[in-house]
């Protein structure tokens, strides 16, 4: 639902409407991936975060995922800084 309308009312072309979650997910994956991070390592971080969040429930999953991604980004930045020294 978008606001009070069904997504299919907002986007009558069902073929295009079903692509919205896919494109949104792709945009989020690209925007939060740290520079130089390999895709499979990045996806492994996300998977670990989701596995950690599973027993807690869906309401906490996003916060745990963000925390895990932030730690991974900080660790990567620390590695790059140390390698440059």
C-alpha positions in Angstrom: 0.0 0.0 0.0 1.1 3.5 -0.7 -0.7 5.8 1.6 -4.3 4.7 1.5 -4.2 3.2 -2.0 -3.1 -0.2 -3.2 0.1 -0.3 -5.2 -1.9 -1.5 -8.2 -4.2 1.5 -8.0 -1.1 3.8 -8.1 0.7 1.8 -10.7 -2.0 0.2 -13.0 0.7 -1.7 -15.0 1.1 -4.7 -12.8 4.3 -5.7 -14.6 5.9 -2.4 -13.5 4.3 -2.5 -10.0 5.9 -5.8 -9.1 9.3 -4.4 -10.0 9.1 -1.7 -7.3 10.2 -3.9 -4.4 13.0 -5.4 -6.5 14.4 -2.0 -7.6 14.0 -0.5 -4.1 15.9 -3.5 -2.6 18.7 -3.1 -5.2 19.0 0.6 -4.6 19.3 0.1 -0.8 21.9 -2.7 -1.3 24.0 -0.4 -3.5 23.7 2.6 -1.3 24.7 0.9 1.9 27.6 -1.2 0.5 31.0 0.3 1.5 33.4 1.2 -1.2 35.6 -1.8 -2.1 33.5 -4.3 -0.3 33.0 -7.5 -2.3 29.4 -8.3 -2.9 29.4 -11.8 -1.4 31.1 -10.5 1.8 28.5 -7.7 2.0 25.6 -10.2 1.5 27.1 -12.5 4.1 27.0 -9.5 6.6 23.4 -9.0 5.8 22.6 -12.7 6.2 24.4 -12.9 9.6 22.4 -9.9 10.8 19.1 -11.5 9.7 20.1 -14.7 11.4 20.8 -12.9 14.6 17.5 -11.0 14.4 15.4 -14.1 13.7 14.8 -15.1 17.3 14.0 -11.5 18.4 11.3 -10.9 15.7 10.8 -8.6 12.7 10.4 -5.4 14.6 14.1 -5.5 15.7 15.5 -6.9 12.5 16.1 -3.6 10.8 18.0 -2.1 13.8 20.2 -5.2 14.1 20.9 -5.2 10.4 21.9 -1.5 10.5 24.1 -2.2 13.5 25.9 -5.1 11.8 26.4 -3.1 8.6 27.8 -0.1 10.5 30.3 -2.4 12.4 31.4 -4.0 9.1 31.9 -0.5 7.5 33.9 0.7 10.5 36.0 -2.4 10.5 36.7 -2.0 6.7 37.6 1.7 7.2 40.0 0.7 10.0 41.7 -1.9 7.8 42.1 0.5 5.0 43.6 3.2 7.3 46.0 0.6 8.8 47.0 -0.6 5.4 47.7 3.0 4.3 50.0 3.7 7.4 
